[in-house]
């Protein structure tokens, strides 16, 4: 009997890879360390609440995702948010952000001269490769002219940090432009009716998933690999796909020859607190609010779960508070102090918040989001043309750093593994 390819990680990338391998008549088994599927797209359910623990939604332009949803009969499970746009806090109020790059001249959070200057950024979407090794901040300074600093501080930086948790002084402008291209320039969020894990749960139903199967290492084994689980059991396989964050992939493949980009693919740390409230507290006309770091060093993002239809009881609310990147690191050092400080800062913007909190749930992701650093892009380009082998990778860090990238990476990983297995067995 042919041994299955082992896919490590039951997030969207891993599950979609196993599903695509099955289409190519290559058996696969997914090993997941935890007792749930979904990875950073998991959903927590309790007492009438369905709260997404990581990613919040998907965009209309995500073609690979929508194609997969159509295949699985899930398109009707996607719903619009009640308030699908975000806002930026400036000068004591929320300014509704444009839903597309071309709407920037209408954004009230910028001065008239800066709004006019923002149109200079639009052509950059058509040439992302030009900015692959340029940071987001440097691109804005290069293209934005005299409007650059205000545009960066109160337009681009809050948007990039709110969407990706990135540091604009380090992350690649080219990668941001590719994500905008994938979304066709529109940033209008949708979500799944029953939680962001909807796609993961359906893929898991169609694939062989083994929960609680934590992997300790991946070793070379002839033309294939041996995957060793934490219980010491060795699982020989013709190939494996590491659908886990790059730093974890580096640790698991210490004895393998892997491309240097895997070690260069760094992640931002993401720290959040979900505040469960005993009153509705309606969203302030937007789904979420991002705070410019030049004005607010602690609170980076606040999102209102009741904007997602059916996710919270009618007499309650959940507000997700995300720390800025710099402050989020303090969660690992003193989680209680960081938790209390984040709540206190949020109360400055949303009066009555603290008095309505009945419980909180903190989340800390040491590997929250791929950082897509500009200085790593030459290695990323080389990684795309690496030779085939028994150790493959999937995940948004191997493609474009968003959920669409995870789905796209599954197709690429399945193609490469199917070709390797076919070549090795002939």
N, C-alpha and C positions, 0 to 999 in steps of 0.2 A: 504494500500500500504506500502511495506517495506521501511523504511527510509534508505537512502544511508549511507554508511560509508563515513566520511569526511576525505579527505586527505589535509593536509595543506602544501602548497608549490608546485609550478608548475615547479620545476627543473626536471632533468632527473629522480631522485629517486621518486619523487611524482607522476609524470606522468606514469612512468613504474609500480609503485605500483597499480594505478588505472586500468591500462591496464591488469595487472596480476589478479587483483580482478575480473574484468569482465570475464576473462577466467574461474574463479572459480564460476561464476554465483552469485557474490556478487556485488550489485550495489554500485557505488562510485561516489562522486563529489569532484573535486579538487578546493580548495579555494586558490587563488593567490592574494597577496596584490598589486602587480604592474599591469601594463597593457600589459605585455609581458610574454611569457613563456621562459623557458631555464635556469633561475637562473644564476649560474656562467658559464653556457654554452650558454649565449645569444649572438646575433650578431647585430651589429649596421650597418645600411645601409644608405648611403647618397652620392649623386653626383658620382655614379659609384664605390664607395668603399663599401666593405663588411668586416668589421673589428670585430673580435671576442673580446668581452669585458672581457672574463675570460679565460677558458681553451682553449688551442691551438690545440689539436689534440688527437688522440687515437693510441694505439700500436697494432701491429699484434697479440700479444698473448692474447688479451682481449677476452676470449672465450664467456663469457656471453653477452658482447656487440655485438660481431659478430653474435651470435645466434639470438639476437633480431633484428639486422639489416636484417638478412635473412628472418625472419618471416614477417617483414614489407616491404620487397622488396626494401631495401635501400642500399644493398651492392655496387651497381654500382655508388652510390653517394659519395663513399669514393675514394679519389685520393691521390696519392703520392705527397709529397712536392718536389719542384724542387731541393732543397738541404735539404735532410731529416735529416741531422746530426747537432749536435751543436758543439761549440768550447769553449775552455777555454783561456782567455787572460793571457799570462805570458811573461815577459821579452820583452815587446814591440810588440808582435804579437799574432795571433790566432793559437792555436793548436787544430786541429780537434779531437774531443773526439771519443773514440771507440763506436761502435754501440752495443756492448755487453760487459758484465763483463769480458768475456774471452779474449777480445781484449785489455785489459789494458796494457799488456806488449809491445804493439805497439804504445802507446800514447807518442808523442814527447814532451809533456808538463812536463814529469818527467825525472829525471836522470836515467841512466841505472840500477843502483843498486836498486832504488825504483821501477822501472818497474818490475824487477825480483821479488822483495818482494811483489808486488801486487797480484801475483798468490795465495798467502796464503789466500786471501779473498774469492776466488771462492768456496771452499767447504762449506763456511758458508751459502750459498744459500740453501743447502740441509737440514739445521737444524735451521730454523728461530726461533723456540720456545726456543732454547738455549740462544737467545739474546733478548728475549722480554723485559726484565727489564734492559737491558744494553743500554746505549746511543750509537748513531752511533760513536761518537768520541772515547768512551771507547772501543768499539769493534775493531776499527782500531788500537788503541794503544795496545790492547791485542794480536791481530792476526798479525799485521804488522811488529812487531819486530823493528829493527833499521831504517827501511824505513817508520815507522808510521807517523812521523810528516810531512814529505814532501808529502806523499800520502794523508794524511788528508787535508792539507792546499791547495794543488794544484790539487788534483784529486777528492776525495770524497766530501769535503765540497762544492766546486763550483757546483758539479753535483747535490747534494741533495738540495742545496738552489735554484739552477736554476729550478729544476723539481718541488719542493714542497714548497719552501720558508721556510724550516725548519731550526732550530738551532740544529746543530749536537751535541751540548753539552746537549740537552734536549730530543730530539726525539728518539724513540725506533728503535734500529737496527733491531730487529726482524720484525717490520712492514715494513721497507725498503726492507728487504729480501723477504717478502711476495709479495710486489709489483713487485720486479724483477722476482719472481717465476710466478706471474700472466702474466707477459710479456714474459715468457720463456727466461728470461735473455737478451732479445734484446730491445734496446732503439732506435727504428726507427719510427719516427713520421709520421702519415698520418692525413688527415683532410677531412672535407666534402666539396664537390664542391661548395655548396651555403651557407656555414657558419656552425659554430658549433651548431647552434640551429636547424639544419635539423632534427635530431632525435626527439627533443622536439616538433617541429611543427607537425610532423607526428603522434606522440603519442597524442598530443592535439586534432588533428582532429578525433581521434578514442575514445576520452573520454569526459566526462562532465566537462569542465573547466569554472570556474567563475572568470573572471579577476576583479581586483579592490575590491576583497572581503578580506579585511585585518581582521585578527583575533585578538581579544583582550585577550581572555583567553579560557581555556578548563576547564570545571568543571565536577566533578563526577555527574552522574544523574542515580540513580538506578543501573542497571547492565550495563548501557552504559555511555554516556557522553553528555554534552551540550556544543556546540562550540558557543561562543559569538563573533560576529563580531564587528568592531569598531562603527557601527551604532547602537549598543545596541540590535540587534536582536539575539535571542537565537535559535540555530539550534540543536535539539535533534538528536542523532545518536547512533546506536548500538556500534560503536567504532570510533576512529579516529586514523590517522597516521600522526605524525608530521615529515614531510620531509623537515625540515629546519635545519640550523646550531644548534648545541647543546645549545649554550648560549641562543638562541631565544626559543628553546624548554623548557628550564628551566624556563624562564620568563612566557611563556604561560601556563605552567602546575603547577604554584605555589601552587594551591590548591589540587593537585593530589599526590598520592603516587607513585613516580617513582624511578627507580634504581639509586644509587649514582653515577654510571659512567656518567650519563647524565650531572651532574654538573662538573665532573672531565674532560670532553672532551673539552679541550681548543683549541683555534684557533690562527693562526698567522694573523697579519694584513698585507694586501697587498696593496701597493700604486704604481700606474703606471701612466705614461704620454704617450699618443699616439701622436707622432709628425707627422703631415701630411706635406709631402714635395712636392715641385713643380718640382722635377726631379727624375728620376728613382733610383739613388743611389743603384746599385746592391748589393745584399747580399755578404759579403766577403767569399764566398765559403761554408758557413754554413747557416742554418736557423736562429740560434740565438747564442749569445755569453754570457757566464757567467764569472763573475769577482771574483777572490778569495778575501774574505773579509780581509785577512791579508794585502792585497795591496790596496784595494779599499773599503772605508767605506760607500760610498754613492750609487753607481750604482751597482746593483746586476745582472741585466740581460738585454740584448737588443735583440729584435727579429725583423725580417724583413718580413712584411706581403706579399710582392711580391713573397716570396717563395711559397705561396699558389696560385695555378693556378686560374686566373680569379678574384682575390680578389681586385686588384687595377688597375686603368687605366695604360696604357703602359707608359705614360709620368709622372708618379707620384710614390710615395712610402709612406708607413706608417712604422715608426719605433716605436716599443713599448719599452719603457724604464721602468724597474721595479726597485724600490728602494730596498736596503737591508732592512732586518727586523728592525734593530735599527733605521735607518734613516727614514723608511717608517712611523713610528709612528709620526714623526714631521708634516706629512701632516694634521693631525687632529688639530695641534696647530697653524701652520702658513702655510696654503696651498700654498700661492703665493710664499713665499720664498723657500719652499721645491720644488715646480715646477721649479723655475728658477735655483736652485742649481743642480737639477737632469739633466736638459738640458745642463748646463754648463759643468758638469762632462762628459756627453756623447760626447760633442764636442771635448774633449781631445783625445778621442779614434777614432772618426769618423770626420775627417776634412771636413768642408763645411756643416756640419749638421745645425748649427744655421742659416746660410745664406739662407738655402733652406726651412726653416719652414714657412708655410703659416698659419697654425692654429694648436692648440693643444687641446687634450681632456684628462683631468685627470680622473682617476678612483681611488676610495679609498674603499676598502672592509674591514670593521672592523672585519668581519668573513671570511677571505679569504680562508684559507686552514686548515683542521684539523691538529693539532700539533702532535698527536700520541706520547705523552710524555711517556718515559720509566716508570716513577713512577706511571702512571695510568693504566698500562697493567694488573695488578691483577684484578682491577675493570672491565676492558674490558672483561677479560675471564669470570668473574662472570656474566656480562651483557648478554653474549651469551646464558647462560642457565637460564635466569630469567623466572619466571612464566608468563603464558599468562594473558592478561588483556585487558580492553577496550581502553587503551592508548598505542599505538605502535609508533615505530620510524623507519625511513628509511633515508638513506643518506650515503655518503662515510665514515662518522665518525663512523657508526655502523658496518662497514665491513673493507675494506682496503681503505685508503684515496687517491682515484683517481676515475676517471669517471667509471672505471670498477667496483669499489666498490659500486658506486651508483646503477648501474644496478643489481648487485648481491643482494644488500640489498632489492630491490623491491620484489624479489622472496620470500625472507625470511619473509618480512613484510606481504605480501599477504597470505602466508601460515598460519602465526600465526593469522592474523585477521579472515581469513575464518574459522579456527578451533574455535576461540573464539565466533564468531557470530553463528556458528552452534551449539556450546555447550550451548550458552545462550538462543537460541530460541527453544531448544528441551525440 
